[in-house]
Amino acid sequence: MVARRIIADRCLYGVDKNRLAVEMAKLSLWLITLQKNRPFTFVDHALKCGDSLIGVSLEQLRYWNLDTTGTPELFAEEIRREVDKVIELRREIASLPVLTREDQNRKVYLLTEANARSFDLRRGCDLLVGSYFNDWSEKEREGLRKTLLTTFRDGADIPDGMGKALPDFEKLRPFHWELEFPEVFLPSPQPSPSGKGSKVTPRPEGEETGVRVGFDAIVGNPPFMGGGKISDALGTDYRDFIVKWIANNKKGSADICAYFFLRAKQLLNNYGGFGLIATNTIAQGDTREVGLDQLVADKCLITRAVSSKTWTGTANLEVAYFVILQAMTHIAWLSHHSSTLGVGIRYTSSDCFETFPFPTSTANLEEIGDRYYNHRQNIMQTRQEGLTKTYNRFHNPDEIAADIQQLRELHIEMDNAVAAAYDWQDLLPSPSGRGAGGRLLTLWVFK
């Protein structure tokens, strides 16, 4: 258990565009590192929300352009000075054990300070990447970038006319890997020859230096979406961006998972490897040409490929917890114990999870959890829609599609299974549709 907690503290990172998925990842790590009389492992600095495909490097920020063949616009030393401070804070977060609540609070403080340090740079990265998400001509985009550069340098507001050309950043959710995880991608600062300050030029990666820049390993289950649907679902600007800046301008109707394969390669160090789940099209047609063919041409070695693999559902404990936390019992708990974040709730482990009374037995929850999860995955795959759109349909009273109706029925069945796990017999429906106490089971029904 000690080893698991150390690994969770220091070695694991994760990114997902869906905030719920990030919270579920945190939950999974908390469950497998749960230790008596110890607070949860702190992973807020390592599990983040954002779009893995959309972002810029610090070098691109310095040039204020994704094409770095021109002249730098920003001073490397100014950027690196701030990033080095962020790296120092994040390394302290990773090195501190979480033995007491005070240790956890210390990590929260350090992360808050690191995020404050990187706030301006993150805003600059957002503005730069956002300048590519419009239908303006390249000349107009260049003018936009110059205006945004002045705005960034001066800390000024964006002119109204220019602001309309930028995307909805909350929806786009760009993720700038080098800025979010600088300790992974930028070598630690080295003393300068004069003994003052630090060098700002990254040390080269290689056997001679012993420096590895990037991740050692990446595993994941990226989204799947046919190439013809990317523009409709995410916008033409989005597709143009990933084709040019991730796929080296290799055009073709490739499934979006191919771009995640290419991104994974970009994020690895020279000794790293990755394994991703993909659709069968990864080895076919345009998707193969855009993805695997380019990787092989870049001297990547495919060591193993499994053509078809069924999810076994063997993680019974996690499935049971998934069921409990999806059920209306937990939703009702949140309404009393969580704080708010805008119009929604703010889910924190100390208020919402650690205080929650789990049932003593979860033996009968795995089967309904498997059926609910698999049916939901089938809906998302068939409709080519994510969780948000799926649950928008789920909660829409005018939605009468058979697959959504079945998902609702499975959710009611899941709620009933959780009620039974707590031995709340008065809430369980009788053949008449009423609970044993004569009350309608309205708490568990979505309408």
N, C-alpha and C positions, 0 to 999 in steps of 0.2 A: 504494500500500500504506500509506503514511503517513496518507493521508486516511481509509482504512478503519479503521485503528487508532484514530485520533482519534474517529471516529464511534462505534466500539464502546465506547471509554472514556467518552464524554460524552453520547451522545444516545439510546442504545437501552435499553429496559426490557422485561421480560417476566415473565409470571406463568402458572403452570400448577399444577393440583392434583396432578399426577403428578410425582413427583420424578425419575423416569427421563426424562420429557419435558424437564424443566429441564436435566438433564445433557446431553441430546442437543442442546439449544439452545446450551449453552456450547461443545460440540464443534463445532457448525456455525460459530460465530463464531471459534473458534480456527483452524479450517481456512482460512477466507477472510481471516484477518488474520495468518497464519503468516509470519514474517519471519526470515530467516537470522540467527543469532547474537543473537536477541532472545527473551526469555521470552514466554509466552502473554499476550495481553491479559487484564486483570483485569476480570471481569464479575460476580463474586460479589455485589457490592452492588446490581446492577441486574436480575439474573435470579433470581427467588425462587419458592418453592413455597407455594401457598395457593389457596383457593377465591375466585375473583374476585367472586363474587356475595354472599359472606357476610362482613360486616364493619361497622364503625362509623366515623364521622368523629370528629375531635377535638372538634367542637362537641357532638356527641351524648355523647361521654365527659364533657364539662364539665357537661352537664345530667343525666348518668347516666340517660339515657333516649333512645330513638330518636326520641321526640316531643319536640322542643325548644321547645314553647310554654309550658312551665312555668317553674320557677325553677332557675337553675344550682346545682349541688351542689358543684362544685369550682372552684377559683380559676383563671381563665384565665391569669393571669400566671405561676403556678407551672408549668402545663402548657407554656406557650409558652417559658418559660425553658429547660426541658429540650429541647424540640423545636429551638429555635434552636441549641443546642450540637450536636445531631445533624446539623442542616443544615450547620453549619460543617465538621464532620468529613467529611460526605459530599461536600461541594463540594471539599474538599481531595483526596479520593480521585479524583474525576472530573478534577481539574486536573493531577494528577501523571502524567507519561508513564511507561511501563514500558519502560525501557531495559536494566535489569539485574535480577538476582534480588533485590538489595537493595531496588529500587524496588517490586517485587511484595510483598516482606515488609513494607514500610512500609504498603502499602495493606491488607494483611491485618490489621496492627496497628490502623490507623485504623477499619476496619470492625468489629473486635472491640470497640473502645471505643465506637463509635456504637451497636452492638447492646446493649452493657451499659447505656448511657445510656437507651435506649428500653425496656429490659426491663420495668420496673415499669408504664410506660404501656401496653405491649402486654398485660401481664397484666390490667390494668384493662379494656382493650378486649375481651379474650377473655371476662372475667367478665360484662361488660355484654351482649354479644351472646349469650352462653350462657344468660342468664336468659330468653331468648325461646324456647328449645328444650326445651319440656316441655309436658305436657298440663294444667298448672295453670290455674286461673281467673285472670283479670286481677288480682283482689284478692290472690290468693296470690302471683302473680308480683311485684306491687308490694312485698309483704313480703320476698320473696326478694331483690329488688334493693336494698332498704334494708340487709339483712343483708350482702350482698356489698359494698355501698358502705363499710360500717364495716370489713369485712375488708380492702378495698383500701387505705383510708386508714391503717389501723393496721399493715398488712403482716402480718396474722394469718392463721392457717389457717382454711379454710372449715369451718364446723360440719358434722358428719357428715350430719345430716338434710338440710341444704341442698345439700351436695355431690352427693347422689344425683339432684338435680333438674337437674344440669348435664350437657351432652353430653360425649361422648368427643372432646376437642379435637384429638387426633391424627388421628382419623377425619374430623372436621368441617373442620379446617384453615382457620379464618377468616383473612381477609387484610384488614388495615386500611390502605387505600391511602395516606391522608394521613400515617400514622405510618411506613409502610415506605418511601415516597418523598416525604418532606416538602419537599424542594427543588423538586418539581414542582408541588405543590398549595398551598404556603404561600409568600408573598412573603418575600424576605430581610428580616431585621429592620432597621428604620430608627431612627436616633437620635431620642430623645425631645426635645421642645422645650427641656427643661432641660439637655440635654447629658448626662444620666445615664440609663443603662439603655436600654431599647428599647420602642417601642410594641408592644402585644400585639394590637391590632386589625388584621386583615389589610387591606392597601390594596385598594380596589376595582379590579376589572379593567375596562379600557376604553381607548379610544383616547387619552383625556386623560392617563392615567397611564403608558401603555406597558407595563403589567404584564399578563402572561398567566398565569392560574392553571389548570393542567391540561395535558394532553398536546396537542401539535400534530397528531399523527396516530396512529391505531391501526389495525393490521391483525391478523387472526387467523382461526383455524379453530375456533370454539367447538363444544362437544359438541352432539349432537342426541339428543333423547329426547321422545317423545310426551307431551303433557300428562297423560294418564291414567296414565303410568308413573312420573312424578316422585315421587309419594308412596310408591309401592311400593319404588322403588330408593333414594331418599334420605330418606324419612320425611315425614309430614304436616307436622311443624314446619318442615321445610326449605321445602316448597312454600308454606306460609302466610307464611313470612318473605319470600320473593322476591316473592310476589303483593302483599303490603302495602307493603314498603319499597323495591321496585324498580319494580313495575308500577303504583304509585299505587292499589293496591287494585282494579285492573281484573281482574275474574275471567274465567275462560274456560279451556278445555282447550288451552292454548298450548304448543307445543314449547319446550323449555328454551332453544333458541337465541334466542328472542325476548327473553328477559331479558338475554342478553349484548348484544344490540343496544341495549337501554335503558341498561344499565350503561356501555357504551362512550360513549354521549351524556353521561352524568353525569361521565365522566372527562376529557372534552375541554375545552379552553379555548374562548372565544367565536369563535375563528377556525379551529378545528380541524375535521378530517374523519376519517371512519373507513370501512374496507372490510372486511367479514367474509364468510366462506363460510357458507352456510346451506342447509338443506333447502328443497325447493320449497314447503313449507307456509308459509314466511315470508310469502308473498303471498296466503295462503288462510285463510279462516275465522277461528277464534279466535286463531290465531297472528298473523295480520295485524292483527286488532283490538287485541290486547295490545301488539304490537311496532310495526310500521310506522305504523299509524294514529295512535298516540300520538306518535310522533316527528314525523310531518307536522303534527299539531296543535300541536306545540311549535316550529313554524317551522323544522324541519329540511328540507333540500332533498336529494332523491335525485338525484344527478347522473348515475348510471350503474347499470344492473342487467343482469347476464348470467344468462339463465334456466338454462343448462346449460353446464358446463365440465368437460372431462376432464383429469385430471392427466397431464401430458405425460411426466413422468419424465426431464426433460432434465438434471437436476443429477447427471450421471454420477459425478463424483468423490465427492460426498457420499453417493450411493447405495452406491458401492464401500466407502467407509469405514463406512457403516452395516452392510454385510454383514460386514466384517472384525470389527467390534466386537460383533456379535451372535453370531459363531461361537464354538465351544468353545475354539478356540485362545486367544482373549482371556480367556475365563472361566478357563481353566487358568492363564493369566498372572496374573490377579487373585488367585488363591488363594495365590500365592507373593509378590506384591509389594504388595498392599493391606493397610491396617490395618483393624481391625474397628470397627463402630459398632453396639453392642448385639449382636444375633444375626446381623446382616448385615455387609456390607463397607462401607468408607468409600472411595469413588472420588475420588481426587485426581489432578489432571493431572500433578503432579510425580512421583508414584510409579507411576501406572497407565498414563498416556497417553504422556508424554514419553519414558519408558524402553522403550515397546513397539516391537519391531522389525516395521514394516510390510513387506509384500512389495514387491519392486521394480516389479512389474506388477500393475495392477488391471483390465486390459482386459476380462476375461471375467466380471466380477462383477456388472455392472450389470443384466444380463438376469434372473438369479436373484433379485437384490435387488428388482427391480420386481415380479416374480411373488409373492415372499414378502410384500412390503409390501401389495400390492393384495389378496391373499387374506386377509391378516390384517384389513385394513380392511373387507372384505366380511363377515367373521365378526362383527366388532364392530357393524357397521351392522345386520345381519340379527338378531342377538341383542340389540341395544341394550345392550351391555356394554362396559366399558372394558378397558384393558390388563391390569389386575390380575386381573379375573375370567377374561379370556381365557387368560392364562397359568396360572391355577390349574387350568383345565380341561386345558390343554396338559400339565401335569406330573402330573395325576391318572391313575394307571394304570387306574382303572375307567372313565374317559371313553373311549367308543368311537365317538362321533359322527363321521360321515364328514368333516365340514369340519375338525374338530380333527385327525383322523388325517392329512388332506392337509397341514395346517400342519406336522405333525411330519415328514412326508416331505419337504416343501420345506425344512425346517430341516436335515435330513440332507444334502439336495442342496446347500444353501448351505455347510455345513461342508466337504463334499467339494470344492466350488469354491475355497474358501479354501485347503485343503490343496494343491490343484493350483497355486494362485497362488504358494505357497511352494516348489513343485516337490518336494513330499513324496510321491513316487510309491509308497513302501512303505505309505502309509496309505490310498491310493485303492483302492476295492473292485474286485475282478475279477468276472467273471460269476458266480463261485461265491459271491460275497459276502465274500470274503476279500481282504485287501490283498496287494500283490505280494510282500511279505515273509512271507506265510503267517499273518498275524495278523488276527483278527476286528476289524472297525472299530467297536469298542465305545465309543471315546472320544466319538464324534460322535452317539451315539444317546440320546435322552431316553426314559426309561421310568418 
